């Protein structure tokens, strides 16, 4: 019985460690990137698409001003879409 509980505890600890490692990897991958608002296509945003949406893939229209996508640092405001340029801040539209 003790071995079974110990095994379960190790499995839970391993899963927790893996989750933490993936968070750290995501942070490292985004170090050279910035959030760029108004450049994501419908359903292709990275996360936090503003009121009424949940997270990644929830943008309800192309170039939604409250939806963002990670882009290479320093390139956001140079991106031109049919609705204007990308922005480092949410765009009202």
Buried (B, 14 or more C-beta within 10 A) or exposed (E): EEEEEEEEEEEEEEEEEEEEEEEEEEEEEEEEBBBBBBBBBBBEBBBBBBEEBEEBBBBBBBBBBBBBBBBEEEEBEEBEEEBBBBBEEBBEE
